[in-house]
């Protein structure tokens, strides 16, 4: 069963959204997800800078 995460500090870089959340163990994580149709890009990072870099450099294949 997956946990419900409360996302905060959400920003949008083109079609990619970057957000901060706490994982199941209380550690702070940063997620990126592309909102373009049929893209499917998403990833979790340990620091915000890496997540924002991934959002800025992402190029949709869809």
PQR file with spaces between the fields and no chain letter, atoms N, CA, C, O and H, PARSE charges and radii, in Angstrom:
ATOM       1  N    UNK     1       0.847   -1.175    0.000 -0.4000 1.5000
ATOM       2  CA   UNK     1       0.000    0.000    0.000 -0.0000 2.0000
ATOM       3  C    UNK     1       0.888    1.232    0.000  0.5500 1.7000
ATOM       4  O    UNK     1       1.782    1.356    0.837 -0.5500 1.4000
ATOM       5  N    UNK     2       0.652    2.125   -0.917 -0.4000 1.5000
ATOM       6  CA   UNK     2       1.481    3.329   -1.002 -0.0000 2.0000
ATOM       7  C    UNK     2       0.956    4.405   -0.065  0.5500 1.7000
ATOM       8  O    UNK     2      -0.238    4.488    0.221 -0.5500 1.4000
ATOM       9  H    UNK     2      -0.075    2.024   -1.597  0.4000 1.0000
ATOM      10  N    UNK     3       1.883    5.216    0.398 -0.4000 1.5000
ATOM      11  CA   UNK     3       1.524    6.295    1.325 -0.0000 2.0000
ATOM      12  C    UNK     3       1.110    7.539    0.542  0.5500 1.7000
ATOM      13  O    UNK     3       1.579    7.771   -0.572 -0.5500 1.4000
ATOM      14  H    UNK     3       2.853    5.148    0.166  0.4000 1.0000
ATOM      15  N    UNK     4       0.241    8.322    1.132 -0.4000 1.5000
ATOM      16  CA   UNK     4      -0.136    9.601    0.550 -0.0000 2.0000
ATOM      17  C    UNK     4       0.889   10.646    0.991  0.5500 1.7000
ATOM      18  O    UNK     4       1.150   10.788    2.185 -0.5500 1.4000
ATOM      19  H    UNK     4      -0.140    8.134    2.037  0.4000 1.0000
ATOM      20  N    UNK     5       1.461   11.365    0.057 -0.4000 1.5000
ATOM      21  CA   UNK     5       2.462   12.368    0.369 -0.0000 2.0000
ATOM      22  C    UNK     5       1.846   13.760    0.273  0.5500 1.7000
ATOM      23  O    UNK     5       1.015   14.021   -0.597 -0.5500 1.4000
ATOM      24  H    UNK     5       1.249   11.250   -0.914  0.4000 1.0000
ATOM      25  N    UNK     6       2.252   14.638    1.159 -0.4000 1.5000
ATOM      26  CA   UNK     6       1.850   16.042    1.099 -0.0000 2.0000
ATOM      27  C    UNK     6       2.991   16.821    0.450  0.5500 1.7000
ATOM      28  O    UNK     6       4.059   16.990    1.037 -0.5500 1.4000
ATOM      29  H    UNK     6       2.927   14.426    1.866  0.4000 1.0000
ATOM      30  N    UNK     7       2.749   17.283   -0.751 -0.4000 1.5000
ATOM      31  CA   UNK     7       3.769   18.018   -1.480 -0.0000 2.0000
ATOM      32  C    UNK     7       3.738   19.487   -1.100  0.5500 1.7000
ATOM      33  O    UNK     7       2.671   20.070   -0.907 -0.5500 1.4000
ATOM      34  H    UNK     7       1.881   17.145   -1.228  0.4000 1.0000
ATOM      35  N    UNK     8       4.914   20.076   -0.993 -0.4000 1.5000
ATOM      36  CA   UNK     8       5.031   21.494   -0.679 -0.0000 2.0000
ATOM      37  C    UNK     8       6.136   22.087   -1.549  0.5500 1.7000
ATOM      38  O    UNK     8       6.911   21.359   -2.170 -0.5500 1.4000
ATOM      39  H    UNK     8       5.781   19.602   -1.149  0.4000 1.0000
ATOM      40  N    UNK     9       6.197   23.384   -1.582 -0.4000 1.5000
ATOM      41  CA   UNK     9       7.187   24.104   -2.401 -0.0000 2.0000
ATOM      42  C    UNK     9       7.147   23.611   -3.852  0.5500 1.7000
ATOM      43  O    UNK     9       8.177   23.276   -4.438 -0.5500 1.4000
ATOM      44  H    UNK     9       5.568   23.975   -1.077  0.4000 1.0000
ATOM      45  N    UNK    10       5.955   23.578   -4.408 -0.4000 1.5000
ATOM      46  CA   UNK    10       5.769   23.091   -5.777 -0.0000 2.0000
ATOM      47  C    UNK    10       6.061   24.215   -6.759  0.5500 1.7000
ATOM      48  O    UNK    10       5.522   25.315   -6.641 -0.5500 1.4000
ATOM      49  H    UNK    10       5.119   23.850   -3.932  0.4000 1.0000
ATOM      50  N    UNK    11       6.924   23.925   -7.735 -0.4000 1.5000
ATOM      51  CA   UNK    11       7.192   24.875   -8.814 -0.0000 2.0000
ATOM      52  C    UNK    11       7.006   24.143  -10.133  0.5500 1.7000
ATOM      53  O    UNK    11       6.997   22.914  -10.188 -0.5500 1.4000
ATOM      54  H    UNK    11       7.362   23.031   -7.831  0.4000 1.0000
ATOM      55  N    UNK    12       6.860   24.916  -11.176 -0.4000 1.5000
ATOM      56  CA   UNK    12       6.696   24.352  -12.510 -0.0000 2.0000
ATOM      57  C    UNK    12       7.780   24.917  -13.411  0.5500 1.7000
ATOM      58  O    UNK    12       7.982   26.130  -13.473 -0.5500 1.4000
ATOM      59  H    UNK    12       6.867   25.915  -11.131  0.4000 1.0000
ATOM      60  N    UNK    13       8.479   24.020  -14.112 -0.4000 1.5000
ATOM      61  CA   UNK    13       9.509   24.403  -15.080 -0.0000 2.0000
ATOM      62  C    UNK    13       9.085   23.806  -16.408  0.5500 1.7000
ATOM      63  O    UNK    13       9.325   22.628  -16.674 -0.5500 1.4000
ATOM      64  H    UNK    13       8.315   23.035  -14.061  0.4000 1.0000
ATOM      65  N    UNK    14       8.452   24.622  -17.241 -0.4000 1.5000
ATOM      66  CA   UNK    14       7.874   24.097  -18.481 -0.0000 2.0000
ATOM      67  C    UNK    14       6.792   23.102  -18.125  0.5500 1.7000
ATOM      68  O    UNK    14       5.908   23.422  -17.330 -0.5500 1.4000
ATOM      69  H    UNK    14       8.257   25.579  -17.025  0.4000 1.0000
ATOM      70  N    UNK    15       6.833   21.889  -18.695 -0.4000 1.5000
ATOM      71  CA   UNK    15       5.821   20.895  -18.357 -0.0000 2.0000
ATOM      72  C    UNK    15       6.153   20.078  -17.102  0.5500 1.7000
ATOM      73  O    UNK    15       5.353   19.243  -16.681 -0.5500 1.4000
ATOM      74  H    UNK    15       7.552   21.630  -19.341  0.4000 1.0000
ATOM      75  N    UNK    16       7.329   20.314  -16.503 -0.4000 1.5000
ATOM      76  CA   UNK    16       7.788   19.520  -15.364 -0.0000 2.0000
ATOM      77  C    UNK    16       7.471   20.233  -14.052  0.5500 1.7000
ATOM      78  O    UNK    16       7.713   21.431  -13.909 -0.5500 1.4000
ATOM      79  H    UNK    16       7.979   20.992  -16.846  0.4000 1.0000
ATOM      80  N    UNK    17       6.924   19.475  -13.091 -0.4000 1.5000
ATOM      81  CA   UNK    17       6.677   20.008  -11.763 -0.0000 2.0000
ATOM      82  C    UNK    17       7.713   19.442  -10.798  0.5500 1.7000
ATOM      83  O    UNK    17       8.070   18.266  -10.870 -0.5500 1.4000
ATOM      84  H    UNK    17       6.727   18.501  -13.206  0.4000 1.0000
ATOM      85  N    UNK    18       8.194   20.300   -9.889 -0.4000 1.5000
ATOM      86  CA   UNK    18       9.146   19.905   -8.854 -0.0000 2.0000
ATOM      87  C    UNK    18       8.488   20.182   -7.519  0.5500 1.7000
ATOM      88  O    UNK    18       7.917   21.254   -7.319 -0.5500 1.4000
ATOM      89  H    UNK    18       7.904   21.256   -9.830  0.4000 1.0000
ATOM      90  N    UNK    19       8.561   19.220   -6.597 -0.4000 1.5000
ATOM      91  CA   UNK    19       7.934   19.374   -5.288 -0.0000 2.0000
ATOM      92  C    UNK    19       8.778   18.696   -4.214  0.5500 1.7000
ATOM      93  O    UNK    19       9.556   17.786   -4.499 -0.5500 1.4000
ATOM      94  H    UNK    19       9.024   18.349   -6.760  0.4000 1.0000
ATOM      95  N    UNK    20       8.608   19.156   -2.974 -0.4000 1.5000
ATOM      96  CA   UNK    20       9.287   18.592   -1.816 -0.0000 2.0000
ATOM      97  C    UNK    20       8.268   17.852   -0.963  0.5500 1.7000
ATOM      98  O    UNK    20       7.134   18.303   -0.804 -0.5500 1.4000
ATOM      99  H    UNK    20       7.976   19.896   -2.743  0.4000 1.0000
ATOM     100  N    UNK    21       8.680   16.709   -0.415 -0.4000 1.5000
ATOM     101  CA   UNK    21       7.796   15.938    0.465 -0.0000 2.0000
ATOM     102  C    UNK    21       8.640   15.155    1.463  0.5500 1.7000
ATOM     103  O    UNK    21       9.856   15.052    1.300 -0.5500 1.4000
ATOM     104  H    UNK    21       9.601   16.342   -0.544  0.4000 1.0000
ATOM     105  N    UNK    22       8.014   14.611    2.481 -0.4000 1.5000
ATOM     106  CA   UNK    22       8.672   13.721    3.433 -0.0000 2.0000
ATOM     107  C    UNK    22       8.285   12.295    3.099  0.5500 1.7000
ATOM     108  O    UNK    22       7.107   11.995    2.900 -0.5500 1.4000
ATOM     109  H    UNK    22       7.026   14.695    2.614  0.4000 1.0000
ATOM     110  N    UNK    23       9.285   11.402    3.035 -0.4000 1.5000
ATOM     111  CA   UNK    23       8.987   10.006    2.727 -0.0000 2.0000
ATOM     112  C    UNK    23       8.455    9.283    3.963  0.5500 1.7000
ATOM     113  O    UNK    23       8.219    9.909    4.997 -0.5500 1.4000
ATOM     114  H    UNK    23      10.241   11.646    3.196  0.4000 1.0000
ATOM     115  N    UNK    24       8.270    7.978    3.859 -0.4000 1.5000
ATOM     116  CA   UNK    24       7.687    7.183    4.939 -0.0000 2.0000
ATOM     117  C    UNK    24       8.527    7.193    6.212  0.5500 1.7000
ATOM     118  O    UNK    24       7.998    6.968    7.300 -0.5500 1.4000
ATOM     119  H    UNK    24       8.462    7.470    3.020  0.4000 1.0000
ATOM     120  N    UNK    25       9.825    7.449    6.090 -0.4000 1.5000
ATOM     121  CA   UNK    25      10.705    7.474    7.252 -0.0000 2.0000
ATOM     122  C    UNK    25      10.964    8.888    7.766  0.5500 1.7000
ATOM     123  O    UNK    25      11.793    9.086    8.655 -0.5500 1.4000
ATOM     124  H    UNK    25      10.254    7.631    5.205  0.4000 1.0000
ATOM     125  N    UNK    26      10.259    9.867    7.209 -0.4000 1.5000
ATOM     126  CA   UNK    26      10.386   11.238    7.659 -0.0000 2.0000
ATOM     127  C    UNK    26      11.512   12.024    7.015  0.5500 1.7000
ATOM     128  O    UNK    26      11.757   13.171    7.386 -0.5500 1.4000
ATOM     129  H    UNK    26       9.586    9.706    6.487  0.4000 1.0000
ATOM     130  N    UNK    27      12.200   11.424    6.056 -0.4000 1.5000
ATOM     131  CA   UNK    27      13.289   12.122    5.369 -0.0000 2.0000
ATOM     132  C    UNK    27      12.715   13.027    4.294  0.5500 1.7000
ATOM     133  O    UNK    27      11.710   12.698    3.663 -0.5500 1.4000
ATOM     134  H    UNK    27      12.002   10.491    5.754  0.4000 1.0000
ATOM     135  N    UNK    28      13.358   14.168    4.089 -0.4000 1.5000
ATOM     136  CA   UNK    28      12.912   15.100    3.058 -0.0000 2.0000
ATOM     137  C    UNK    28      13.403   14.624    1.699  0.5500 1.7000
ATOM     138  O    UNK    28      14.590   14.349    1.524 -0.5500 1.4000
ATOM     139  H    UNK    28      14.174   14.435    4.602  0.4000 1.0000
ATOM     140  N    UNK    29      12.494   14.527    0.741 -0.4000 1.5000
ATOM     141  CA   UNK    29      12.805   14.114   -0.628 -0.0000 2.0000
ATOM     142  C    UNK    29      12.235   15.143   -1.587  0.5500 1.7000
ATOM     143  O    UNK    29      11.394   15.960   -1.211 -0.5500 1.4000
ATOM     144  H    UNK    29      11.530   14.750    0.883  0.4000 1.0000
ATOM     145  N    UNK    30      12.697   15.098   -2.821 -0.4000 1.5000
ATOM     146  CA   UNK    30      12.267   16.040   -3.854 -0.0000 2.0000
ATOM     147  C    UNK    30      11.899   15.236   -5.091  0.5500 1.7000
ATOM     148  O    UNK    30      12.668   14.387   -5.542 -0.5500 1.4000
ATOM     149  H    UNK    30      13.380   14.434   -3.127  0.4000 1.0000
ATOM     150  N    UNK    31      10.731   15.507   -5.632 -0.4000 1.5000
ATOM     151  CA   UNK    31      10.215   14.754   -6.765 -0.0000 2.0000
ATOM     152  C    UNK    31      10.070   15.652   -7.987  0.5500 1.7000
ATOM     153  O    UNK    31       9.761   16.838   -7.874 -0.5500 1.4000
ATOM     154  H    UNK    31      10.106   16.197   -5.267  0.4000 1.0000
ATOM     155  N    UNK    32      10.298   15.062   -9.157 -0.4000 1.5000
ATOM     156  CA   UNK    32      10.019   15.729  -10.423 -0.0000 2.0000
ATOM     157  C    UNK    32       9.079   14.843  -11.218  0.5500 1.7000
ATOM     158  O    UNK    32       9.169   13.617  -11.166 -0.5500 1.4000
ATOM     159  H    UNK    32      10.549   14.099   -9.250  0.4000 1.0000
ATOM     160  N    UNK    33       8.179   15.473  -11.951 -0.4000 1.5000
ATOM     161  CA   UNK    33       7.249   14.724  -12.793 -0.0000 2.0000
ATOM     162  C    UNK    33       6.850   15.590  -13.979  0.5500 1.7000
ATOM     163  O    UNK    33       6.499   16.759  -13.816 -0.5500 1.4000
ATOM     164  H    UNK    33       8.106   16.470  -11.993  0.4000 1.0000
ATOM     165  N    UNK    34       6.905   15.010  -15.168 -0.4000 1.5000
ATOM     166  CA   UNK    34       6.493   15.718  -16.375 -0.0000 2.0000
ATOM     167  C    UNK    34       4.990   15.529  -16.555  0.5500 1.7000
ATOM     168  O    UNK    34       4.479   14.414  -16.449 -0.5500 1.4000
ATOM     169  H    UNK    34       7.189   14.061  -15.300  0.4000 1.0000
ATOM     170  N    UNK    35       4.293   16.618  -16.825 -0.4000 1.5000
ATOM     171  CA   UNK    35       2.845   16.576  -16.964 -0.0000 2.0000
ATOM     172  C    UNK    35       2.392   16.493  -18.422  0.5500 1.7000
ATOM     173  O    UNK    35       1.192   16.518  -18.695 -0.5500 1.4000
ATOM     174  H    UNK    35       4.708   17.524  -16.911  0.4000 1.0000
ATOM     175  N    UNK    36       3.329   16.396  -19.354 -0.4000 1.5000
ATOM     176  CA   UNK    36       2.963   16.283  -20.765 -0.0000 2.0000
ATOM     177  C    UNK    36       2.325   14.917  -21.027  0.5500 1.7000
ATOM     178  O    UNK    36       2.731   13.922  -20.426 -0.5500 1.4000
ATOM     179  H    UNK    36       4.304   16.376  -19.133  0.4000 1.0000
ATOM     180  N    UNK    37       1.336   14.860  -21.914 -0.4000 1.5000
ATOM     181  CA   UNK    37       0.688   13.582  -22.222 -0.0000 2.0000
ATOM     182  C    UNK    37       1.689   12.579  -22.803  0.5500 1.7000
ATOM     183  O    UNK    37       2.510   12.933  -23.650 -0.5500 1.4000
ATOM     184  H    UNK    37       1.007   15.668  -22.403  0.4000 1.0000
ATOM     185  N    UNK    38       1.617   11.341  -22.346 -0.4000 1.5000
ATOM     186  CA   UNK    38       2.440   10.227  -22.844 -0.0000 2.0000
ATOM     187  C    UNK    38       3.941   10.395  -22.605  0.5500 1.7000
ATOM     188  O    UNK    38       4.736    9.750  -23.289 -0.5500 1.4000
ATOM     189  H    UNK    38       0.950   11.054  -21.658  0.4000 1.0000
ATOM     190  N    UNK    39       4.348   11.229  -21.669 -0.4000 1.5000
ATOM     191  CA   UNK    39       5.777   11.381  -21.397 -0.0000 2.0000
ATOM     192  C    UNK    39       6.241   10.341  -20.379  0.5500 1.7000
ATOM     193  O    UNK    39       7.118    9.532  -20.682 -0.5500 1.4000
ATOM     194  H    UNK    39       3.703   11.753  -21.114  0.4000 1.0000
ATOM     195  N    UNK    40       5.669   10.353  -19.187 -0.4000 1.5000
ATOM     196  CA   UNK    40       6.004    9.346  -18.194 -0.0000 2.0000
ATOM     197  C    UNK    40       7.264    9.604  -17.390  0.5500 1.7000
ATOM     198  O    UNK    40       7.678    8.732  -16.627 -0.5500 1.4000
ATOM     199  H    UNK    40       4.957   11.010  -18.941  0.4000 1.0000
ATOM     200  N    UNK    41       7.893   10.765  -17.527 -0.4000 1.5000
ATOM     201  CA   UNK    41       9.108   11.068  -16.763 -0.0000 2.0000
ATOM     202  C    UNK    41       8.757   11.447  -15.332  0.5500 1.7000
ATOM     203  O    UNK    41       7.938   12.337  -15.105 -0.5500 1.4000
ATOM     204  H    UNK    41       7.556   11.474  -18.147  0.4000 1.0000
ATOM     205  N    UNK    42       9.372   10.777  -14.370 -0.4000 1.5000
ATOM     206  CA   UNK    42       9.277   11.161  -12.968 -0.0000 2.0000
ATOM     207  C    UNK    42      10.451   10.549  -12.232  0.5500 1.7000
ATOM     208  O    UNK    42      10.944    9.483  -12.602 -0.5500 1.4000
ATOM     209  H    UNK    42      10.038   10.054  -14.554  0.4000 1.0000
ATOM     210  N    UNK    43      10.900   11.237  -11.176 -0.4000 1.5000
ATOM     211  CA   UNK    43      12.030   10.752  -10.411 -0.0000 2.0000
ATOM     212  C    UNK    43      12.075   11.424   -9.052  0.5500 1.7000
ATOM     213  O    UNK    43      11.535   12.516   -8.875 -0.5500 1.4000
ATOM     214  H    UNK    43      10.500   12.103  -10.876  0.4000 1.0000
ATOM     215  N    UNK    44      12.726   10.764   -8.079 -0.4000 1.5000
ATOM     216  CA   UNK    44      12.928   11.320   -6.742 -0.0000 2.0000
ATOM     217  C    UNK    44      14.405   11.612   -6.543  0.5500 1.7000
ATOM     218  O    UNK    44      15.266   10.893   -7.050 -0.5500 1.4000
ATOM     219  H    UNK    44      13.164    9.877   -8.222  0.4000 1.0000
ATOM     220  N    UNK    45      14.690   12.675   -5.800 -0.4000 1.5000
ATOM     221  CA   UNK    45      16.061   13.104   -5.547 -0.0000 2.0000
ATOM     222  C    UNK    45      16.248   13.412   -4.067  0.5500 1.7000
ATOM     223  O    UNK    45      15.284   13.680   -3.350 -0.5500 1.4000
ATOM     224  H    UNK    45      13.990   13.259   -5.388  0.4000 1.0000
ATOM     225  N    UNK    46      17.498   13.370   -3.620 -0.4000 1.5000
ATOM     226  CA   UNK    46      17.815   13.666   -2.223 -0.0000 2.0000
ATOM     227  C    UNK    46      17.954   15.156   -1.963  0.5500 1.7000
ATOM     228  O    UNK    46      17.765   15.604   -0.832 -0.5500 1.4000
ATOM     229  H    UNK    46      18.282   13.152   -4.202  0.4000 1.0000
ATOM     230  N    UNK    47      18.280   15.932   -2.990 -0.4000 1.5000
ATOM     231  CA   UNK    47      18.367   17.382   -2.770 -0.0000 2.0000
ATOM     232  C    UNK    47      17.618   18.151   -3.849  0.5500 1.7000
ATOM     233  O    UNK    47      17.436   17.679   -4.971 -0.5500 1.4000
ATOM     234  H    UNK    47      18.433   15.568   -3.909  0.4000 1.0000
ATOM     235  N    UNK    48      17.197   19.338   -3.475 -0.4000 1.5000
ATOM     236  CA   UNK    48      16.345   20.170   -4.331 -0.0000 2.0000
ATOM     237  C    UNK    48      17.077   20.611   -5.598  0.5500 1.7000
ATOM     238  O    UNK    48      16.470   20.694   -6.665 -0.5500 1.4000
ATOM     239  H    UNK    48      17.346   19.721   -2.563  0.4000 1.0000
ATOM     240  N    UNK    49      18.370   20.894   -5.487 -0.4000 1.5000
ATOM     241  CA   UNK    49      19.135   21.355   -6.645 -0.0000 2.0000
ATOM     242  C    UNK    49      19.153   20.301   -7.748  0.5500 1.7000
ATOM     243  O    UNK    49      19.025   20.640   -8.924 -0.5500 1.4000
ATOM     244  H    UNK    49      18.863   20.827   -4.619  0.4000 1.0000
ATOM     245  N    UNK    50      19.306   19.050   -7.392 -0.4000 1.5000
ATOM     246  CA   UNK    50      19.315   17.976   -8.387 -0.0000 2.0000
ATOM     247  C    UNK    50      17.951   17.847   -9.060  0.5500 1.7000
ATOM     248  O    UNK    50      17.870   17.629  -10.268 -0.5500 1.4000
ATOM     249  H    UNK    50      19.410   18.775   -6.436  0.4000 1.0000
ATOM     250  N    UNK    51      16.892   17.982   -8.288 -0.4000 1.5000
ATOM     251  CA   UNK    51      15.544   17.891   -8.845 -0.0000 2.0000
ATOM     252  C    UNK    51      15.282   19.039   -9.811  0.5500 1.7000
ATOM     253  O    UNK    51      14.719   18.830  -10.886 -0.5500 1.4000
ATOM     254  H    UNK    51      16.957   18.159   -7.306  0.4000 1.0000
ATOM     255  N    UNK    52      15.685   20.242   -9.437 -0.4000 1.5000
ATOM     256  CA   UNK    52      15.477   21.388  -10.328 -0.0000 2.0000
ATOM     257  C    UNK    52      16.347   21.295  -11.572  0.5500 1.7000
ATOM     258  O    UNK    52      15.917   21.694  -12.654 -0.5500 1.4000
ATOM     259  H    UNK    52      16.143   20.411   -8.564  0.4000 1.0000
ATOM     260  N    UNK    53      17.556   20.778  -11.440 -0.4000 1.5000
ATOM     261  CA   UNK    53      18.420   20.581  -12.610 -0.0000 2.0000
ATOM     262  C    UNK    53      17.783   19.581  -13.572  0.5500 1.7000
ATOM     263  O    UNK    53      17.794   19.792  -14.785 -0.5500 1.4000
ATOM     264  H    UNK    53      17.906   20.454  -10.561  0.4000 1.0000
ATOM     265  N    UNK    54      17.236   18.506  -13.042 -0.4000 1.5000
ATOM     266  CA   UNK    54      16.560   17.520  -13.894 -0.0000 2.0000
ATOM     267  C    UNK    54      15.364   18.145  -14.597  0.5500 1.7000
ATOM     268  O    UNK    54      15.106   17.843  -15.763 -0.5500 1.4000
ATOM     269  H    UNK    54      17.227   18.334  -12.057  0.4000 1.0000
ATOM     270  N    UNK    55      14.633   19.006  -13.908 -0.4000 1.5000
ATOM     271  CA   UNK    55      13.485   19.661  -14.529 -0.0000 2.0000
ATOM     272  C    UNK    55      13.910   20.600  -15.644  0.5500 1.7000
ATOM     273  O    UNK    55      13.258   20.665  -16.686 -0.5500 1.4000
ATOM     274  H    UNK    55      14.843   19.251  -12.961  0.4000 1.0000
ATOM     275  N    UNK    56      14.995   21.324  -15.433 -0.4000 1.5000
ATOM     276  CA   UNK    56      15.469   22.268  -16.455 -0.0000 2.0000
ATOM     277  C    UNK    56      16.046   21.573  -17.669  0.5500 1.7000
ATOM     278  O    UNK    56      15.967   22.113  -18.772 -0.5500 1.4000
ATOM     279  H    UNK    56      15.524   21.272  -14.587  0.4000 1.0000
ATOM     280  N    UNK    57      16.627   20.387  -17.504 -0.4000 1.5000
ATOM     281  CA   UNK    57      17.282   19.705  -18.620 -0.0000 2.0000
ATOM     282  C    UNK    57      16.393   18.655  -19.278  0.5500 1.7000
ATOM     283  O    UNK    57      16.796   18.072  -20.284 -0.5500 1.4000
ATOM     284  H    UNK    57      16.691   19.949  -16.607  0.4000 1.0000
ATOM     285  N    UNK    58      15.200   18.394  -18.751 -0.4000 1.5000
ATOM     286  CA   UNK    58      14.307   17.375  -19.318 -0.0000 2.0000
ATOM     287  C    UNK    58      13.795   17.810  -20.685  0.5500 1.7000
ATOM     288  O    UNK    58      13.380   18.953  -20.873 -0.5500 1.4000
ATOM     289  H    UNK    58      14.872   18.868  -17.934  0.4000 1.0000
ATOM     290  N    UNK    59      13.830   16.892  -21.622 -0.4000 1.5000
ATOM     291  CA   UNK    59      13.270   17.114  -22.951 -0.0000 2.0000
ATOM     292  C    UNK    59      12.283   15.990  -23.233  0.5500 1.7000
ATOM     293  O    UNK    59      12.661   14.819  -23.247 -0.5500 1.4000
ATOM     294  H    UNK    59      14.167   15.962  -21.469  0.4000 1.0000
ATOM     295  N    UNK    60      11.037   16.336  -23.456 -0.4000 1.5000
ATOM     296  CA   UNK    60       9.988   15.342  -23.702 -0.0000 2.0000
ATOM     297  C    UNK    60      10.214   14.629  -25.030  0.5500 1.7000
ATOM     298  O    UNK    60      10.567   15.246  -26.035 -0.5500 1.4000
ATOM     299  H    UNK    60      10.729   17.287  -23.445  0.4000 1.0000
ATOM     300  N    UNK    61      10.006   13.337  -25.012 -0.4000 1.5000
ATOM     301  CA   UNK    61      10.065   12.549  -26.240 -0.0000 2.0000
ATOM     302  C    UNK    61       8.672   12.392  -26.850  0.5500 1.7000
ATOM     303  O    UNK    61       8.530   11.926  -27.980 -0.5500 1.4000
ATOM     304  H    UNK    61       9.719   12.836  -24.196  0.4000 1.0000
ATOM     305  N    UNK    62       7.656   12.781  -26.098 -0.4000 1.5000
ATOM     306  CA   UNK    62       6.272   12.626  -26.577 -0.0000 2.0000
ATOM     307  C    UNK    62       5.911   13.663  -27.613  0.5500 1.7000
ATOM     308  O    UNK    62       4.787   13.669  -28.114 -0.5500 1.4000
ATOM     309  H    UNK    62       7.772   13.159  -25.179  0.4000 1.0000
